[in-house]
Amino acid sequence: MKQYIWNVLLGLDQFLSVLTGGDPDETVSSRVGKASAAGSRIGRVLEICLDGVFGAGHCRTSIEADEGGQRVARY
């Protein structure tokens, strides 16, 4: 049951990324981490918010370097 809940939450995370123009296999945290690292202001603001909820460094450690090639929009 625990794995099922984790899979559902991950699917919702990736769905939110797609709804905002992201790659269908990349999480919001990965996109935000990449945007912040690239110097995006909104990326930095979102990183502060997500890191505040999930712990310091969450977005940067969530970066999926091999994902993002199918995104439509950037933060």
C-alpha positions in Angstrom: 0.0 0.0 0.0 2.9 2.4 0.8 4.4 1.9 -2.6 1.0 2.5 -4.2 0.6 5.8 -2.4 4.1 6.9 -3.4 3.4 6.0 -7.1 0.2 8.0 -7.1 1.9 11.0 -5.5 4.7 10.8 -8.1 2.2 10.5 -10.9 0.4 13.6 -9.6 3.7 15.5 -9.4 4.6 14.6 -13.0 1.1 15.5 -14.1 1.4 18.9 -12.5 4.7 19.4 -14.4 3.0 18.5 -17.7 0.1 20.9 -17.0 2.7 23.7 -16.6 4.4 22.8 -19.9 7.0 20.3 -18.6 8.3 16.9 -19.7 5.9 14.1 -18.8 8.6 12.2 -16.9 10.1 15.1 -14.9 8.9 16.2 -11.5 8.1 19.8 -10.5 11.0 19.8 -8.0 13.5 18.8 -10.8 12.2 21.6 -13.1 12.4 24.1 -10.2 15.9 23.0 -9.3 17.1 23.4 -12.9 15.4 26.8 -13.2 16.9 28.1 -10.0 20.4 26.8 -10.9 20.1 28.6 -14.3 19.4 31.9 -12.5 15.6 32.1 -12.9 14.0 34.4 -10.3 10.7 32.5 -10.3 12.7 29.2 -10.1 14.5 30.6 -7.0 11.3 31.7 -5.3 9.6 28.3 -6.0 12.8 26.5 -4.8 12.6 28.4 -1.5 9.0 27.4 -1.1 9.5 23.7 -2.0 12.7 23.4 0.1 10.8 24.9 3.0 8.2 22.2 2.8 10.4 19.2 1.9 13.7 20.2 3.4 16.8 22.2 2.5 18.3 21.2 -0.8 15.3 19.2 -2.0 15.0 20.8 -5.4 18.7 20.6 -6.2 18.9 16.9 -5.2 15.7 16.2 -7.2 17.3 17.4 -10.5 16.9 14.7 -13.2 19.6 15.6 -15.7 18.3 13.1 -18.2 14.7 14.5 -18.2 13.3 17.7 -19.6 13.9 17.2 -23.3 10.1 17.1 -24.1 9.1 20.2 -22.1 7.1 22.9 -23.8 7.7 25.8 -21.4 10.3 26.9 -18.9 9.7 28.4 -15.4 
